[in-house]
Amino acid sequence: MNGFEVSTVNVNGLRAAARKDPGFVGWLAATSADVVCLQETRAERDQLAAEVIAPPGWHVVLAPAAARGRAGVAVYTRVEPDEVRVGFGAAEFEDSGRYVEVDLGPVTVASLYLPSGDVGTPRQEEKERFMEAFLAYLVKRREEVESGGRELVVCGDWNIAHREADLRNWRSNRKSSGFLPHEREWMSRVFDEVGYVDVMRSLMPDREGPYSWWTYRGRAFDNDAGWRIDYQVATPGLAARAEWARVERAEEHAARWSDHAPVTVRYRAG
């Protein structure tokens, strides 16, 4: 594969994002990305307009959740994938609409929507069960792709801010899901123990953010009081080929079509 560009964004409901103007449809038509990973699509194929599910020049893989109206991930590619796999082998999450990966030549691109939690609730327990199962998968998957001379990038909403630099108001969120000590340690294991690379942070090691999610409440977006929870997490060989990364933050609040912004990375040819 030649050099290529990958973008990932939690759309906070694909139908709603597509109805907005400016919205997802206009963004997709204008993007230079070769691959676009979506999370929280919350839609079945028959609920989406042709301009969303079959846009000219794109191949669309949609992996909705069995529970209608929840979760859901997708991958849009300029070329038809060689192979598609939904789920990561954990029975509890197989039909949860939280993971899909596509093979594109020597690179596998995955879209991940890790569950959001709420401390002291079953949602947090579900998140932690997912984390445990997914970490084991990441170990196995890295061995598989690299032994075959391939690379992998897992794009998506990981719902964890790894470092203090990844969250504007980190002091007041130390007991909040998404910034709990054991969640942050789990992210450290992904990078330090399993050996994946946080591509954005590798290119911007010393800066705050750049944030990718801002609550719709208050003036969080205007004040850039955000969280960096959307990542491209790659095998080292692919991460070393990253030329640049950016968050496509809207110029103003009214131009937003999701509470997240696309995170885009350009990788040079291998």
C-alpha positions as CSV (number, residue, x, y, z in Angstrom):
1,M,0.0,0.0,0.0
2,N,1.2,3.5,-0.8
3,G,1.1,6.3,1.7
4,F,-2.4,6.6,3.1
5,E,-4.5,8.7,5.4
6,V,-6.8,7.4,8.2
7,S,-9.4,9.3,10.0
8,T,-11.5,8.2,13.0
9,V,-14.5,9.9,14.7
10,N,-17.3,9.0,17.1
11,V,-20.3,10.4,15.2
12,N,-22.7,10.3,18.2
13,G,-25.4,8.9,16.0
14,L,-24.8,8.6,12.3
15,R,-28.3,9.6,11.2
16,A,-28.2,12.7,13.3
17,A,-24.7,13.6,12.1
18,A,-25.8,13.2,8.5
19,R,-28.8,15.4,9.0
20,K,-26.8,18.3,10.2
21,D,-25.6,21.1,7.8
22,P,-22.6,21.2,7.9
23,G,-22.6,17.6,8.8
24,F,-21.1,14.2,8.2
25,V,-22.0,13.9,4.5
26,G,-20.3,17.1,3.6
27,W,-17.3,16.2,5.7
28,L,-17.0,12.8,4.0
29,A,-17.2,14.4,0.6
30,A,-14.4,16.8,1.4
31,T,-12.0,14.5,3.3
32,S,-8.8,13.4,1.8
33,A,-8.7,10.3,4.0
34,D,-8.4,6.9,2.4
35,V,-10.0,5.1,5.4
36,V,-12.6,6.5,7.8
37,C,-13.5,4.7,11.0
38,L,-16.7,5.6,12.8
39,Q,-18.0,4.8,16.2
40,E,-21.4,5.1,17.9
41,T,-23.3,4.9,14.6
42,R,-26.5,3.7,16.3
43,A,-28.1,2.7,13.0
44,E,-29.0,-0.3,10.8
45,R,-28.2,-0.3,7.1
46,D,-31.9,0.2,6.2
47,Q,-32.1,3.3,8.3
48,L,-29.4,5.2,6.4
49,A,-29.8,7.3,3.3
50,A,-27.9,6.2,0.2
51,E,-25.6,9.2,0.5
52,V,-24.5,7.8,3.9
53,I,-24.5,4.0,3.4
54,A,-23.4,4.0,-0.3
55,P,-21.6,7.3,-1.0
56,P,-19.8,7.4,-4.4
57,G,-16.2,6.3,-4.2
58,W,-16.5,4.5,-0.9
59,H,-16.9,0.9,0.3
60,V,-18.8,0.8,3.6
61,V,-18.6,-1.9,6.3
62,L,-21.3,-1.4,8.9
63,A,-21.3,-3.4,12.2
64,P,-24.4,-2.5,14.2
65,A,-25.1,-3.7,17.7
66,A,-27.7,-6.5,18.2
67,A,-29.4,-4.0,20.5
68,R,-30.9,-1.5,18.0
69,G,-30.0,2.1,18.6
70,R,-26.9,1.4,20.6
71,A,-23.2,1.5,19.9
72,G,-22.3,0.4,16.3
73,V,-19.0,0.8,14.4
74,A,-18.2,1.3,10.7
75,V,-15.3,1.5,8.3
76,Y,-15.4,3.5,5.0
77,T,-12.6,2.6,2.5
78,R,-11.7,4.0,-0.9
79,V,-10.8,0.4,-2.0
80,E,-12.7,-2.7,-1.3
81,P,-11.2,-4.5,1.8
82,D,-9.5,-7.9,1.2
83,E,-11.2,-9.2,4.3
84,V,-13.6,-8.1,7.1
85,R,-13.9,-9.4,10.6
86,V,-16.5,-8.3,13.2
87,G,-15.9,-8.7,16.9
88,F,-12.7,-9.9,18.6
89,G,-13.7,-13.3,19.9
90,A,-15.2,-12.4,23.2
91,A,-18.7,-14.0,23.4
92,E,-20.2,-11.3,25.5
93,F,-19.3,-8.5,23.0
94,E,-19.5,-10.4,19.7
95,D,-22.7,-8.7,18.6
96,S,-22.2,-5.5,20.6
97,G,-21.2,-3.3,17.7
98,R,-18.0,-2.3,19.2
99,Y,-15.2,-3.7,17.0
100,V,-14.6,-4.3,13.3
101,E,-11.4,-4.7,11.3
102,V,-10.6,-4.7,7.6
103,D,-7.6,-5.9,5.7
104,L,-6.2,-3.4,3.2
105,G,-3.1,-4.9,1.6
106,P,-0.5,-5.3,4.3
107,V,-2.3,-3.1,6.8
108,T,-5.3,-4.0,9.0
109,V,-7.4,-1.0,10.1
110,A,-9.9,-1.5,13.0
111,S,-12.7,0.7,14.4
112,L,-13.1,0.4,18.2
113,Y,-15.8,1.7,20.4
114,L,-14.8,0.8,24.0
115,P,-17.7,1.1,26.4
116,S,-18.1,4.2,28.5
117,G,-18.5,3.6,32.2
118,D,-20.1,5.2,35.2
119,V,-18.4,4.5,38.5
120,G,-20.2,2.1,40.8
121,T,-22.7,0.9,38.1
122,P,-23.0,-2.2,35.9
123,R,-21.9,0.0,33.0
124,Q,-18.4,0.4,34.6
125,E,-18.3,-3.4,35.3
126,E,-19.1,-4.0,31.6
127,K,-16.4,-1.6,30.6
128,E,-13.8,-3.4,32.7
129,R,-14.8,-6.8,31.4
130,F,-14.4,-5.5,27.9
131,M,-11.0,-4.0,28.8
132,E,-9.8,-7.4,30.2
133,A,-10.9,-9.3,27.1
134,F,-9.7,-6.7,24.6
135,L,-6.2,-6.5,26.1
136,A,-5.8,-10.2,25.6
137,Y,-6.9,-9.8,22.0
138,L,-4.4,-7.0,21.4
139,V,-1.6,-9.3,22.6
140,K,-2.6,-12.1,20.3
141,R,-3.4,-9.8,17.4
142,R,-0.1,-8.1,17.4
143,E,1.7,-11.4,17.3
144,E,-0.5,-12.5,14.4
145,V,-0.1,-9.5,12.2
146,E,3.6,-9.0,12.8
147,S,4.4,-12.7,12.2
148,G,2.7,-12.3,8.8
149,G,4.7,-9.2,8.0
150,R,1.6,-7.0,8.4
151,E,0.7,-3.9,10.5
152,L,-2.4,-3.0,12.5
153,V,-3.9,0.3,13.6
154,V,-6.8,0.3,16.1
155,C,-8.7,3.6,15.6
156,G,-11.6,4.8,17.8
157,D,-13.1,6.0,20.9
158,W,-11.2,4.3,23.7
159,N,-13.1,6.2,26.4
160,I,-10.0,6.7,28.5
161,A,-7.8,9.8,28.8
162,H,-4.4,8.3,29.4
163,R,-2.4,11.1,30.9
164,E,-3.0,14.4,32.6
165,A,-2.1,16.1,29.3
166,D,-5.0,14.3,27.7
167,L,-7.7,16.0,29.9
168,R,-8.1,19.7,30.5
169,N,-9.8,19.4,33.9
170,W,-7.9,16.3,35.1
171,R,-7.8,17.3,38.8
172,S,-11.6,17.3,39.2
173,N,-11.9,14.1,37.2
174,R,-9.6,11.8,39.1
175,K,-12.6,9.8,40.4
176,S,-14.5,9.9,37.1
177,S,-14.8,7.0,34.7
178,G,-12.4,7.6,31.8
179,F,-9.7,8.9,34.1
180,L,-9.6,6.3,36.9
181,P,-6.1,5.2,38.0
182,H,-6.7,1.6,36.9
183,E,-8.1,2.7,33.5
184,R,-5.0,4.8,32.9
185,E,-2.8,1.9,34.0
186,W,-4.6,-0.3,31.5
187,M,-3.8,2.1,28.7
188,S,-0.2,2.1,29.9
189,R,-0.2,-1.7,29.6
190,V,-1.4,-1.4,26.0
191,F,1.6,0.8,25.2
192,D,4.4,-0.3,27.5
193,E,3.7,-3.9,28.0
194,V,1.9,-5.0,24.8
195,G,4.0,-2.6,22.7
196,Y,1.5,-0.6,20.7
197,V,2.1,3.1,20.0
198,D,-0.2,6.1,20.7
199,V,0.4,7.7,17.3
200,M,-0.8,11.2,18.1
201,R,1.2,11.3,21.3
202,S,4.3,9.9,19.6
203,L,4.2,12.9,17.2
204,M,3.3,15.5,19.9
205,P,5.0,14.2,23.1
206,D,5.0,17.5,25.0
207,R,1.8,19.3,24.2
208,E,-1.5,19.5,26.0
209,G,-4.2,17.6,24.2
210,P,-5.1,18.0,21.4
211,Y,-8.5,17.1,22.7
212,S,-11.1,15.2,20.6
213,W,-14.2,15.3,22.8
214,W,-16.1,18.1,24.5
215,T,-19.3,17.8,26.3
216,Y,-22.3,19.7,24.9
217,R,-22.9,21.0,28.3
218,G,-21.9,24.6,29.2
219,R,-19.1,26.2,27.2
220,A,-16.7,23.3,27.2
221,F,-16.0,23.5,23.4
222,D,-15.6,27.3,23.4
223,N,-13.1,27.0,26.3
224,D,-11.4,23.9,24.9
225,A,-12.2,22.0,28.1
226,G,-12.0,18.7,26.4
227,W,-10.7,15.1,26.7
228,R,-8.4,13.2,24.3
229,I,-10.1,9.8,24.2
230,D,-10.0,9.2,20.5
231,Y,-6.8,7.4,19.4
232,Q,-5.0,5.7,16.6
233,V,-3.1,2.9,18.3
234,A,-0.7,1.2,16.0
235,T,1.9,-1.5,15.8
236,P,5.4,0.1,16.0
237,G,6.3,-0.4,12.4
238,L,3.2,1.5,11.2
239,A,3.5,4.1,13.9
240,A,7.0,4.9,12.8
241,R,5.6,5.8,9.4
242,A,3.2,8.5,10.7
243,E,4.1,11.8,9.1
244,W,1.5,14.0,10.8
245,A,-1.6,13.9,12.9
246,R,-4.3,16.4,13.6
247,V,-7.7,16.8,15.3
248,E,-10.2,18.3,12.9
249,R,-11.8,20.7,15.5
250,A,-14.7,22.7,14.2
251,E,-14.0,26.4,13.8
252,E,-17.1,27.2,16.0
253,H,-19.7,25.5,18.1
254,A,-22.4,25.8,15.5
255,A,-20.3,23.9,12.9
256,R,-20.0,20.8,15.1
257,W,-21.8,17.7,13.8
258,S,-20.7,15.5,16.8
259,D,-19.5,16.0,20.3
260,H,-16.2,14.4,19.0
261,A,-13.9,15.7,16.3
262,P,-12.2,13.5,13.7
263,V,-8.6,12.4,14.5
264,T,-6.6,12.1,11.3
265,V,-3.1,10.6,10.6
266,R,-1.1,10.4,7.5
267,Y,1.2,7.4,7.1
268,R,3.9,7.2,4.5
269,A,4.4,4.1,2.3
270,G,6.2,1.2,3.9
